[in-house]
Amino acid sequence: MPNIGPGELILILVIVLVIFGPGKLPDIGSAIGRGVREFRKASNDLEDSIRGETKKPAPPPAAPPPAPSDTAEPK
């Protein structure tokens, strides 16, 4: 499969600009971004489930032992 070079990329962008117009390009870009983000999240979730890693919340830190009081009776 051949790689897409800078010339082909510019040609594709010009065709998209002619077809959709400059007003729709931000909407198209945000939709593509959301799709890529969703795909990446699903891919990471699938990879985590295959590896058996579950995201468990970290246990709360243990409370420090109570400090000895100064009001203890002398012996």
mmCIF file of the N, C-alpha and C atoms, coordinates in Angstrom:
data_MODEL
# 
_entry.id   MODEL 
# 
loop_
_atom_site.group_PDB 
_atom_site.id 
_atom_site.type_symbol 
_atom_site.label_atom_id 
_atom_site.label_alt_id 
_atom_site.label_comp_id 
_atom_site.label_asym_id 
_atom_site.label_entity_id 
_atom_site.label_seq_id 
_atom_site.pdbx_PDB_ins_code 
_atom_site.Cartn_x 
_atom_site.Cartn_y 
_atom_site.Cartn_z 
_atom_site.occupancy 
_atom_site.B_iso_or_equiv 
_atom_site.pdbx_formal_charge 
_atom_site.auth_seq_id 
_atom_site.auth_comp_id 
_atom_site.auth_asym_id 
_atom_site.auth_atom_id 
_atom_site.pdbx_PDB_model_num 
ATOM 1   N N  . MET A 1 1  ? 0.853   -1.168 0.000  1.00 0.00 ? 1  MET A N  1 
ATOM 2   C CA . MET A 1 1  ? 0.000   0.000  0.000  1.00 0.00 ? 1  MET A CA 1 
ATOM 3   C C  . MET A 1 1  ? 0.903   1.237  0.000  1.00 0.00 ? 1  MET A C  1 
ATOM 4   N N  . PRO A 1 2  ? 0.717   2.120  -0.952 1.00 0.00 ? 2  PRO A N  1 
ATOM 5   C CA . PRO A 1 2  ? 1.592   3.295  -1.030 1.00 0.00 ? 2  PRO A CA 1 
ATOM 6   C C  . PRO A 1 2  ? 1.270   4.303  0.069  1.00 0.00 ? 2  PRO A C  1 
ATOM 7   N N  . ASN A 1 3  ? 2.300   5.030  0.473  1.00 0.00 ? 3  ASN A N  1 
ATOM 8   C CA . ASN A 1 3  ? 2.129   6.065  1.487  1.00 0.00 ? 3  ASN A CA 1 
ATOM 9   C C  . ASN A 1 3  ? 1.551   7.316  0.856  1.00 0.00 ? 3  ASN A C  1 
ATOM 10  N N  . ILE A 1 4  ? 0.854   8.104  1.651  1.00 0.00 ? 4  ILE A N  1 
ATOM 11  C CA . ILE A 1 4  ? 0.300   9.377  1.178  1.00 0.00 ? 4  ILE A CA 1 
ATOM 12  C C  . ILE A 1 4  ? 1.347   10.447 1.432  1.00 0.00 ? 4  ILE A C  1 
ATOM 13  N N  . GLY A 1 5  ? 1.779   11.076 0.363  1.00 0.00 ? 5  GLY A N  1 
ATOM 14  C CA . GLY A 1 5  ? 2.793   12.121 0.470  1.00 0.00 ? 5  GLY A CA 1 
ATOM 15  C C  . GLY A 1 5  ? 2.153   13.487 0.635  1.00 0.00 ? 5  GLY A C  1 
ATOM 16  N N  . PRO A 1 6  ? 2.971   14.532 0.731  1.00 0.00 ? 6  PRO A N  1 
ATOM 17  C CA . PRO A 1 6  ? 2.435   15.885 0.921  1.00 0.00 ? 6  PRO A CA 1 
ATOM 18  C C  . PRO A 1 6  ? 1.589   16.356 -0.264 1.00 0.00 ? 6  PRO A C  1 
ATOM 19  N N  . GLY A 1 7  ? 1.952   15.987 -1.479 1.00 0.00 ? 7  GLY A N  1 
ATOM 20  C CA . GLY A 1 7  ? 1.168   16.389 -2.644 1.00 0.00 ? 7  GLY A CA 1 
ATOM 21  C C  . GLY A 1 7  ? -0.230  15.793 -2.630 1.00 0.00 ? 7  GLY A C  1 
ATOM 22  N N  . GLU A 1 8  ? -0.317  14.506 -2.308 1.00 0.00 ? 8  GLU A N  1 
ATOM 23  C CA . GLU A 1 8  ? -1.621  13.847 -2.245 1.00 0.00 ? 8  GLU A CA 1 
ATOM 24  C C  . GLU A 1 8  ? -2.466  14.405 -1.110 1.00 0.00 ? 8  GLU A C  1 
ATOM 25  N N  . LEU A 1 9  ? -1.826  14.721 -0.003 1.00 0.00 ? 9  LEU A N  1 
ATOM 26  C CA . LEU A 1 9  ? -2.550  15.281 1.135  1.00 0.00 ? 9  LEU A CA 1 
ATOM 27  C C  . LEU A 1 9  ? -3.147  16.642 0.793  1.00 0.00 ? 9  LEU A C  1 
ATOM 28  N N  . ILE A 1 10 ? -2.387  17.476 0.114  1.00 0.00 ? 10 ILE A N  1 
ATOM 29  C CA . ILE A 1 10 ? -2.888  18.790 -0.293 1.00 0.00 ? 10 ILE A CA 1 
ATOM 30  C C  . ILE A 1 10 ? -4.044  18.630 -1.281 1.00 0.00 ? 10 ILE A C  1 
ATOM 31  N N  . LEU A 1 11 ? -3.930  17.692 -2.203 1.00 0.00 ? 11 LEU A N  1 
ATOM 32  C CA . LEU A 1 11 ? -5.002  17.445 -3.162 1.00 0.00 ? 11 LEU A CA 1 
ATOM 33  C C  . LEU A 1 11 ? -6.281  17.004 -2.450 1.00 0.00 ? 11 LEU A C  1 
ATOM 34  N N  . ILE A 1 12 ? -6.164  16.119 -1.483 1.00 0.00 ? 12 ILE A N  1 
ATOM 35  C CA . ILE A 1 12 ? -7.329  15.665 -0.724 1.00 0.00 ? 12 ILE A CA 1 
ATOM 36  C C  . ILE A 1 12 ? -7.956  16.833 0.028  1.00 0.00 ? 12 ILE A C  1 
ATOM 37  N N  . LEU A 1 13 ? -7.137  17.672 0.652  1.00 0.00 ? 13 LEU A N  1 
ATOM 38  C CA . LEU A 1 13 ? -7.675  18.820 1.395  1.00 0.00 ? 13 LEU A CA 1 
ATOM 39  C C  . LEU A 1 13 ? -8.392  19.806 0.479  1.00 0.00 ? 13 LEU A C  1 
ATOM 40  N N  . VAL A 1 14 ? -7.858  20.034 -0.718 1.00 0.00 ? 14 VAL A N  1 
ATOM 41  C CA . VAL A 1 14 ? -8.514  20.934 -1.669 1.00 0.00 ? 14 VAL A CA 1 
ATOM 42  C C  . VAL A 1 14 ? -9.855  20.359 -2.115 1.00 0.00 ? 14 VAL A C  1 
ATOM 43  N N  . ILE A 1 15 ? -9.907  19.066 -2.382 1.00 0.00 ? 15 ILE A N  1 
ATOM 44  C CA . ILE A 1 15 ? -11.168 18.431 -2.791 1.00 0.00 ? 15 ILE A CA 1 
ATOM 45  C C  . ILE A 1 15 ? -12.199 18.524 -1.673 1.00 0.00 ? 15 ILE A C  1 
ATOM 46  N N  . VAL A 1 16 ? -11.786 18.280 -0.435 1.00 0.00 ? 16 VAL A N  1 
ATOM 47  C CA . VAL A 1 16 ? -12.699 18.384 0.708  1.00 0.00 ? 16 VAL A CA 1 
ATOM 48  C C  . VAL A 1 16 ? -13.190 19.815 0.859  1.00 0.00 ? 16 VAL A C  1 
ATOM 49  N N  . LEU A 1 17 ? -12.313 20.790 0.675  1.00 0.00 ? 17 LEU A N  1 
ATOM 50  C CA . LEU A 1 17 ? -12.698 22.194 0.784  1.00 0.00 ? 17 LEU A CA 1 
ATOM 51  C C  . LEU A 1 17 ? -13.713 22.563 -0.291 1.00 0.00 ? 17 LEU A C  1 
ATOM 52  N N  . VAL A 1 18 ? -13.531 22.068 -1.515 1.00 0.00 ? 18 VAL A N  1 
ATOM 53  C CA . VAL A 1 18 ? -14.466 22.367 -2.603 1.00 0.00 ? 18 VAL A CA 1 
ATOM 54  C C  . VAL A 1 18 ? -15.818 21.702 -2.348 1.00 0.00 ? 18 VAL A C  1 
ATOM 55  N N  . ILE A 1 19 ? -15.803 20.473 -1.869 1.00 0.00 ? 19 ILE A N  1 
ATOM 56  C CA . ILE A 1 19 ? -17.057 19.741 -1.673 1.00 0.00 ? 19 ILE A CA 1 
ATOM 57  C C  . ILE A 1 19 ? -17.856 20.298 -0.492 1.00 0.00 ? 19 ILE A C  1 
ATOM 58  N N  . PHE A 1 20 ? -17.214 20.505 0.644  1.00 0.00 ? 20 PHE A N  1 
ATOM 59  C CA . PHE A 1 20 ? -17.940 20.877 1.851  1.00 0.00 ? 20 PHE A CA 1 
ATOM 60  C C  . PHE A 1 20 ? -17.944 22.376 2.122  1.00 0.00 ? 20 PHE A C  1 
ATOM 61  N N  . GLY A 1 21 ? -16.991 23.114 1.602  1.00 0.00 ? 21 GLY A N  1 
ATOM 62  C CA . GLY A 1 21 ? -16.932 24.548 1.839  1.00 0.00 ? 21 GLY A CA 1 
ATOM 63  C C  . GLY A 1 21 ? -16.227 24.862 3.142  1.00 0.00 ? 21 GLY A C  1 
ATOM 64  N N  . PRO A 1 22 ? -15.779 26.109 3.293  1.00 0.00 ? 22 PRO A N  1 
ATOM 65  C CA . PRO A 1 22 ? -15.020 26.470 4.495  1.00 0.00 ? 22 PRO A CA 1 
ATOM 66  C C  . PRO A 1 22 ? -15.860 26.509 5.773  1.00 0.00 ? 22 PRO A C  1 
ATOM 67  N N  . GLY A 1 23 ? -17.160 26.634 5.664  1.00 0.00 ? 23 GLY A N  1 
ATOM 68  C CA . GLY A 1 23 ? -18.012 26.695 6.859  1.00 0.00 ? 23 GLY A CA 1 
ATOM 69  C C  . GLY A 1 23 ? -18.152 25.365 7.574  1.00 0.00 ? 23 GLY A C  1 
ATOM 70  N N  . LYS A 1 24 ? -18.082 24.272 6.835  1.00 0.00 ? 24 LYS A N  1 
ATOM 71  C CA . LYS A 1 24 ? -18.273 22.942 7.422  1.00 0.00 ? 24 LYS A CA 1 
ATOM 72  C C  . LYS A 1 24 ? -16.978 22.301 7.904  1.00 0.00 ? 24 LYS A C  1 
ATOM 73  N N  . LEU A 1 25 ? -15.824 22.851 7.517  1.00 0.00 ? 25 LEU A N  1 
ATOM 74  C CA . LEU A 1 25 ? -14.558 22.207 7.875  1.00 0.00 ? 25 LEU A CA 1 
ATOM 75  C C  . LEU A 1 25 ? -14.347 22.083 9.386  1.00 0.00 ? 25 LEU A C  1 
ATOM 76  N N  . PRO A 1 26 ? -14.659 23.101 10.207 1.00 0.00 ? 26 PRO A N  1 
ATOM 77  C CA . PRO A 1 26 ? -14.487 22.902 11.661 1.00 0.00 ? 26 PRO A CA 1 
ATOM 78  C C  . PRO A 1 26 ? -15.370 21.784 12.214 1.00 0.00 ? 26 PRO A C  1 
ATOM 79  N N  . ASP A 1 27 ? -16.600 21.672 11.698 1.00 0.00 ? 27 ASP A N  1 
ATOM 80  C CA . ASP A 1 27 ? -17.481 20.597 12.160 1.00 0.00 ? 27 ASP A CA 1 
ATOM 81  C C  . ASP A 1 27 ? -16.928 19.231 11.773 1.00 0.00 ? 27 ASP A C  1 
ATOM 82  N N  . ILE A 1 28 ? -16.418 19.134 10.571 1.00 0.00 ? 28 ILE A N  1 
ATOM 83  C CA . ILE A 1 28 ? -15.852 17.870 10.099 1.00 0.00 ? 28 ILE A CA 1 
ATOM 84  C C  . ILE A 1 28 ? -14.614 17.507 10.926 1.00 0.00 ? 28 ILE A C  1 
ATOM 85  N N  . GLY A 1 29 ? -13.772 18.505 11.177 1.00 0.00 ? 29 GLY A N  1 
ATOM 86  C CA . GLY A 1 29 ? -12.563 18.259 11.973 1.00 0.00 ? 29 GLY A CA 1 
ATOM 87  C C  . GLY A 1 29 ? -12.878 17.802 13.385 1.00 0.00 ? 29 GLY A C  1 
ATOM 88  N N  . SER A 1 30 ? -13.876 18.442 14.012 1.00 0.00 ? 30 SER A N  1 
ATOM 89  C CA . SER A 1 30 ? -14.221 18.030 15.379 1.00 0.00 ? 30 SER A CA 1 
ATOM 90  C C  . SER A 1 30 ? -14.850 16.645 15.390 1.00 0.00 ? 30 SER A C  1 
ATOM 91  N N  . ALA A 1 31 ? -15.634 16.314 14.369 1.00 0.00 ? 31 ALA A N  1 
ATOM 92  C CA . ALA A 1 31 ? -16.229 14.977 14.306 1.00 0.00 ? 31 ALA A CA 1 
ATOM 93  C C  . ALA A 1 31 ? -15.147 13.911 14.128 1.00 0.00 ? 31 ALA A C  1 
ATOM 94  N N  . ILE A 1 32 ? -14.160 14.196 13.289 1.00 0.00 ? 32 ILE A N  1 
ATOM 95  C CA . ILE A 1 32 ? -13.059 13.241 13.102 1.00 0.00 ? 32 ILE A CA 1 
ATOM 96  C C  . ILE A 1 32 ? -12.267 13.098 14.395 1.00 0.00 ? 32 ILE A C  1 
ATOM 97  N N  . GLY A 1 33 ? -12.029 14.214 15.091 1.00 0.00 ? 33 GLY A N  1 
ATOM 98  C CA . GLY A 1 33 ? -11.307 14.167 16.366 1.00 0.00 ? 33 GLY A CA 1 
ATOM 99  C C  . GLY A 1 33 ? -12.040 13.340 17.408 1.00 0.00 ? 33 GLY A C  1 
ATOM 100 N N  . ARG A 1 34 ? -13.360 13.524 17.495 1.00 0.00 ? 34 ARG A N  1 
ATOM 101 C CA . ARG A 1 34 ? -14.143 12.722 18.447 1.00 0.00 ? 34 ARG A CA 1 
ATOM 102 C C  . ARG A 1 34 ? -14.080 11.245 18.090 1.00 0.00 ? 34 ARG A C  1 
ATOM 103 N N  . GLY A 1 35 ? -14.140 10.938 16.801 1.00 0.00 ? 35 GLY A N  1 
ATOM 104 C CA . GLY A 1 35 ? -14.081 9.544  16.379 1.00 0.00 ? 35 GLY A CA 1 
ATOM 105 C C  . GLY A 1 35 ? -12.746 8.897  16.715 1.00 0.00 ? 35 GLY A C  1 
ATOM 106 N N  . VAL A 1 36 ? -11.662 9.625  16.470 1.00 0.00 ? 36 VAL A N  1 
ATOM 107 C CA . VAL A 1 36 ? -10.329 9.096  16.785 1.00 0.00 ? 36 VAL A CA 1 
ATOM 108 C C  . VAL A 1 36 ? -10.176 8.908  18.289 1.00 0.00 ? 36 VAL A C  1 
ATOM 109 N N  . ARG A 1 37 ? -10.656 9.878  19.071 1.00 0.00 ? 37 ARG A N  1 
ATOM 110 C CA . ARG A 1 37 ? -10.568 9.787  20.535 1.00 0.00 ? 37 ARG A CA 1 
ATOM 111 C C  . ARG A 1 37 ? -11.363 8.589  21.047 1.00 0.00 ? 37 ARG A C  1 
ATOM 112 N N  . GLU A 1 38 ? -12.571 8.383  20.515 1.00 0.00 ? 38 GLU A N  1 
ATOM 113 C CA . GLU A 1 38 ? -13.396 7.253  20.932 1.00 0.00 ? 38 GLU A CA 1 
ATOM 114 C C  . GLU A 1 38 ? -12.749 5.924  20.541 1.00 0.00 ? 38 GLU A C  1 
ATOM 115 N N  . PHE A 1 39 ? -12.167 5.873  19.340 1.00 0.00 ? 39 PHE A N  1 
ATOM 116 C CA . PHE A 1 39 ? -11.492 4.651  18.896 1.00 0.00 ? 39 PHE A CA 1 
ATOM 117 C C  . PHE A 1 39 ? -10.303 4.341  19.796 1.00 0.00 ? 39 PHE A C  1 
ATOM 118 N N  . ARG A 1 40 ? -9.525  5.362  20.146 1.00 0.00 ? 40 ARG A N  1 
ATOM 119 C CA . ARG A 1 40 ? -8.352  5.159  21.004 1.00 0.00 ? 40 ARG A CA 1 
ATOM 120 C C  . ARG A 1 40 ? -8.775  4.669  22.384 1.00 0.00 ? 40 ARG A C  1 
ATOM 121 N N  . LYS A 1 41 ? -9.861  5.242  22.930 1.00 0.00 ? 41 LYS A N  1 
ATOM 122 C CA . LYS A 1 41 ? -10.342 4.826  24.253 1.00 0.00 ? 41 LYS A CA 1 
ATOM 123 C C  . LYS A 1 41 ? -10.825 3.373  24.209 1.00 0.00 ? 41 LYS A C  1 
ATOM 124 N N  . ALA A 1 42 ? -11.566 3.018  23.162 1.00 0.00 ? 42 ALA A N  1 
ATOM 125 C CA . ALA A 1 42 ? -12.046 1.638  23.038 1.00 0.00 ? 42 ALA A CA 1 
ATOM 126 C C  . ALA A 1 42 ? -10.879 0.675  22.871 1.00 0.00 ? 42 ALA A C  1 
ATOM 127 N N  . SER A 1 43 ? -9.870  1.085  22.126 1.00 0.00 ? 43 SER A N  1 
ATOM 128 C CA . SER A 1 43 ? -8.693  0.245  21.936 1.00 0.00 ? 43 SER A CA 1 
ATOM 129 C C  . SER A 1 43 ? -7.958  0.026  23.249 1.00 0.00 ? 43 SER A C  1 
ATOM 130 N N  . ASN A 1 44 ? -7.795  1.082  24.024 1.00 0.00 ? 44 ASN A N  1 
ATOM 131 C CA . ASN A 1 44 ? -7.124  0.949  25.323 1.00 0.00 ? 44 ASN A CA 1 
ATOM 132 C C  . ASN A 1 44 ? -7.937  0.087  26.279 1.00 0.00 ? 44 ASN A C  1 
ATOM 133 N N  . ASP A 1 45 ? -9.267  0.242  26.278 1.00 0.00 ? 45 ASP A N  1 
ATOM 134 C CA . ASP A 1 45 ? -10.111 -0.577 27.149 1.00 0.00 ? 45 ASP A CA 1 
ATOM 135 C C  . ASP A 1 45 ? -10.023 -2.052 26.767 1.00 0.00 ? 45 ASP A C  1 
ATOM 136 N N  . LEU A 1 46 ? -10.021 -2.326 25.472 1.00 0.00 ? 46 LEU A N  1 
ATOM 137 C CA . LEU A 1 46 ? -9.914  -3.708 25.013 1.00 0.00 ? 46 LEU A CA 1 
ATOM 138 C C  . LEU A 1 46 ? -8.557  -4.297 25.395 1.00 0.00 ? 46 LEU A C  1 
ATOM 139 N N  . GLU A 1 47 ? -7.514  -3.520 25.227 1.00 0.00 ? 47 GLU A N  1 
ATOM 140 C CA . GLU A 1 47 ? -6.178  -3.995 25.575 1.00 0.00 ? 47 GLU A CA 1 
ATOM 141 C C  . GLU A 1 47 ? -6.080  -4.282 27.073 1.00 0.00 ? 47 GLU A C  1 
ATOM 142 N N  . ASP A 1 48 ? -6.661  -3.407 27.906 1.00 0.00 ? 48 ASP A N  1 
ATOM 143 C CA . ASP A 1 48 ? -6.647  -3.631 29.352 1.00 0.00 ? 48 ASP A CA 1 
ATOM 144 C C  . ASP A 1 48 ? -7.426  -4.883 29.725 1.00 0.00 ? 48 ASP A C  1 
ATOM 145 N N  . SER A 1 49 ? -8.568  -5.119 29.062 1.00 0.00 ? 49 SER A N  1 
ATOM 146 C CA . SER A 1 49 ? -9.365  -6.294 29.401 1.00 0.00 ? 49 SER A CA 1 
ATOM 147 C C  . SER A 1 49 ? -8.654  -7.576 28.957 1.00 0.00 ? 49 SER A C  1 
ATOM 148 N N  . ILE A 1 50 ? -7.915  -7.510 27.862 1.00 0.00 ? 50 ILE A N  1 
ATOM 149 C CA . ILE A 1 50 ? -7.183  -8.690 27.406 1.00 0.00 ? 50 ILE A CA 1 
ATOM 150 C C  . ILE A 1 50 ? -6.044  -9.005 28.371 1.00 0.00 ? 50 ILE A C  1 
ATOM 151 N N  . ARG A 1 51 ? -5.372  -7.991 28.836 1.00 0.00 ? 51 ARG A N  1 
ATOM 152 C CA . ARG A 1 51 ? -4.256  -8.207 29.769 1.00 0.00 ? 51 ARG A CA 1 
ATOM 153 C C  . ARG A 1 51 ? -4.742  -8.565 31.164 1.00 0.00 ? 51 ARG A C  1 
ATOM 154 N N  . GLY A 1 52 ? -6.015  -8.372 31.443 1.00 0.00 ? 52 GLY A N  1 
ATOM 155 C CA . GLY A 1 52 ? -6.550  -8.710 32.752 1.00 0.00 ? 52 GLY A CA 1 
ATOM 156 C C  . GLY A 1 52 ? -6.343  -7.620 33.766 1.00 0.00 ? 52 GLY A C  1 
ATOM 157 N N  . GLU A 1 53 ? -5.956  -6.459 33.307 1.00 0.00 ? 53 GLU A N  1 
ATOM 158 C CA . GLU A 1 53 ? -5.748  -5.346 34.232 1.00 0.00 ? 53 GLU A CA 1 
ATOM 159 C C  . GLU A 1 53 ? -7.075  -4.640 34.454 1.00 0.00 ? 53 GLU A C  1 
ATOM 160 N N  . THR A 1 54 ? -7.461  -4.579 35.694 1.00 0.00 ? 54 THR A N  1 
ATOM 161 C CA . THR A 1 54 ? -8.662  -3.825 36.013 1.00 0.00 ? 54 THR A CA 1 
ATOM 162 C C  . THR A 1 54 ? -8.239  -2.591 36.776 1.00 0.00 ? 54 THR A C  1 
ATOM 163 N N  . LYS A 1 55 ? -8.895  -1.533 36.487 1.00 0.00 ? 55 LYS A N  1 
ATOM 164 C CA . LYS A 1 55 ? -8.553  -0.279 37.154 1.00 0.00 ? 55 LYS A CA 1 
ATOM 165 C C  . LYS A 1 55 ? -9.316  -0.206 38.477 1.00 0.00 ? 55 LYS A C  1 
ATOM 166 N N  . LYS A 1 56 ? -8.652  -0.633 39.517 1.00 0.00 ? 56 LYS A N  1 
ATOM 167 C CA . LYS A 1 56 ? -9.246  -0.597 40.843 1.00 0.00 ? 56 LYS A CA 1 
ATOM 168 C C  . LYS A 1 56 ? -8.785  0.668  41.539 1.00 0.00 ? 56 LYS A C  1 
ATOM 169 N N  . PRO A 1 57 ? -9.669  1.301  42.286 1.00 0.00 ? 57 PRO A N  1 
ATOM 170 C CA . PRO A 1 57 ? -9.222  2.489  43.008 1.00 0.00 ? 57 PRO A CA 1 
ATOM 171 C C  . PRO A 1 57 ? -8.202  2.111  44.073 1.00 0.00 ? 57 PRO A C  1 
ATOM 172 N N  . ALA A 1 58 ? -7.263  2.982  44.296 1.00 0.00 ? 58 ALA A N  1 
ATOM 173 C CA . ALA A 1 58 ? -6.226  2.735  45.293 1.00 0.00 ? 58 ALA A CA 1 
ATOM 174 C C  . ALA A 1 58 ? -6.859  2.732  46.685 1.00 0.00 ? 58 ALA A C  1 
ATOM 175 N N  . PRO A 1 59 ? -6.399  1.838  47.560 1.00 0.00 ? 59 PRO A N  1 
ATOM 176 C CA . PRO A 1 59 ? -6.968  1.816  48.911 1.00 0.00 ? 59 PRO A CA 1 
ATOM 177 C C  . PRO A 1 59 ? -6.599  3.100  49.636 1.00 0.00 ? 59 PRO A C  1 
ATOM 178 N N  . PRO A 1 60 ? -7.473  3.540  50.526 1.00 0.00 ? 60 PRO A N  1 
ATOM 179 C CA . PRO A 1 60 ? -7.160  4.769  51.265 1.00 0.00 ? 60 PRO A CA 1 
ATOM 180 C C  . PRO A 1 60 ? -5.945  4.547  52.151 1.00 0.00 ? 60 PRO A C  1 
ATOM 181 N N  . PRO A 1 61 ? -5.170  5.593  52.387 1.00 0.00 ? 61 PRO A N  1 
ATOM 182 C CA . PRO A 1 61 ? -3.985  5.420  53.236 1.00 0.00 ? 61 PRO A CA 1 
ATOM 183 C C  . PRO A 1 61 ? -4.401  5.061  54.667 1.00 0.00 ? 61 PRO A C  1 
ATOM 184 N N  . ALA A 1 62 ? -3.577  4.248  55.279 1.00 0.00 ? 62 ALA A N  1 
ATOM 185 C CA . ALA A 1 62 ? -3.870  3.810  56.650 1.00 0.00 ? 62 ALA A CA 1 
ATOM 186 C C  . ALA A 1 62 ? -3.758  4.995  57.601 1.00 0.00 ? 62 ALA A C  1 
ATOM 187 N N  . ALA A 1 63 ? -4.644  5.012  58.575 1.00 0.00 ? 63 ALA A N  1 
ATOM 188 C CA . ALA A 1 63 ? -4.625  6.093  59.559 1.00 0.00 ? 63 ALA A CA 1 
ATOM 189 C C  . ALA A 1 63 ? -3.426  5.893  60.485 1.00 0.00 ? 63 ALA A C  1 
ATOM 190 N N  . PRO A 1 64 ? -2.738  6.962  60.845 1.00 0.00 ? 64 PRO A N  1 
ATOM 191 C CA . PRO A 1 64 ? -1.596  6.819  61.752 1.00 0.00 ? 64 PRO A CA 1 
ATOM 192 C C  . PRO A 1 64 ? -2.087  6.399  63.144 1.00 0.00 ? 64 PRO A C  1 
ATOM 193 N N  . PRO A 1 65 ? -1.249  5.666  63.878 1.00 0.00 ? 65 PRO A N  1 
ATOM 194 C CA . PRO A 1 65 ? -1.669  5.242  65.223 1.00 0.00 ? 65 PRO A CA 1 
ATOM 195 C C  . PRO A 1 65 ? -1.853  6.465  66.112 1.00 0.00 ? 65 PRO A C  1 
ATOM 196 N N  . PRO A 1 66 ? -2.739  6.353  67.083 1.00 0.00 ? 66 PRO A N  1 
ATOM 197 C CA . PRO A 1 66 ? -2.971  7.510  67.958 1.00 0.00 ? 66 PRO A CA 1 
ATOM 198 C C  . PRO A 1 66 ? -1.712  7.840  68.764 1.00 0.00 ? 66 PRO A C  1 
ATOM 199 N N  . ALA A 1 67 ? -1.489  9.113  68.932 1.00 0.00 ? 67 ALA A N  1 
ATOM 200 C CA . ALA A 1 67 ? -0.315  9.573  69.674 1.00 0.00 ? 67 ALA A CA 1 
ATOM 201 C C  . ALA A 1 67 ? -0.566  9.364  71.165 1.00 0.00 ? 67 ALA A C  1 
ATOM 202 N N  . PRO A 1 68 ? 0.485   9.012  71.929 1.00 0.00 ? 68 PRO A N  1 
ATOM 203 C CA . PRO A 1 68 ? 0.300   8.848  73.371 1.00 0.00 ? 68 PRO A CA 1 
ATOM 204 C C  . PRO A 1 68 ? -0.060  10.190 73.999 1.00 0.00 ? 68 PRO A C  1 
ATOM 205 N N  . SER A 1 69 ? -0.959  10.135 74.950 1.00 0.00 ? 69 SER A N  1 
ATOM 206 C CA . SER A 1 69 ? -1.385  11.392 75.578 1.00 0.00 ? 69 SER A CA 1 
ATOM 207 C C  . SER A 1 69 ? -0.425  11.773 76.693 1.00 0.00 ? 69 SER A C  1 
ATOM 208 N N  . ASP A 1 70 ? -0.305  13.053 76.957 1.00 0.00 ? 70 ASP A N  1 
ATOM 209 C CA . ASP A 1 70 ? 0.584   13.580 78.003 1.00 0.00 ? 70 ASP A CA 1 
ATOM 210 C C  . ASP A 1 70 ? -0.086  13.546 79.379 1.00 0.00 ? 70 ASP A C  1 
ATOM 211 N N  . THR A 1 71 ? -1.357  13.193 79.435 1.00 0.00 ? 71 THR A N  1 
ATOM 212 C CA . THR A 1 71 ? -2.076  13.214 80.701 1.00 0.00 ? 71 THR A CA 1 
ATOM 213 C C  . THR A 1 71 ? -2.096  11.848 81.376 1.00 0.00 ? 71 THR A C  1 
ATOM 214 N N  . ALA A 1 72 ? -1.182  10.960 81.030 1.00 0.00 ? 72 ALA A N  1 
ATOM 215 C CA . ALA A 1 72 ? -1.146  9.627  81.652 1.00 0.00 ? 72 ALA A CA 1 
ATOM 216 C C  . ALA A 1 72 ? -0.696  9.754  83.092 1.00 0.00 ? 72 ALA A C  1 
ATOM 217 N N  . GLU A 1 73 ? -1.175  8.850  83.939 1.00 0.00 ? 73 GLU A N  1 
ATOM 218 C CA . GLU A 1 73 ? -0.834  8.885  85.362 1.00 0.00 ? 73 GLU A CA 1 
ATOM 219 C C  . GLU A 1 73 ? 0.612   8.428  85.566 1.00 0.00 ? 73 GLU A C  1 
ATOM 220 N N  . PRO A 1 74 ? 1.351   9.147  86.400 1.00 0.00 ? 74 PRO A N  1 
ATOM 221 C CA . PRO A 1 74 ? 2.723   8.712  86.684 1.00 0.00 ? 74 PRO A CA 1 
ATOM 222 C C  . PRO A 1 74 ? 2.709   7.443  87.551 1.00 0.00 ? 74 PRO A C  1 
ATOM 223 N N  . LYS A 1 75 ? 3.685   6.616  87.401 1.00 0.00 ? 75 LYS A N  1 
ATOM 224 C CA . LYS A 1 75 ? 3.751   5.359  88.181 1.00 0.00 ? 75 LYS A CA 1 
ATOM 225 C C  . LYS A 1 75 ? 4.725   5.449  89.285 1.00 0.00 ? 75 LYS A C  1 
# 
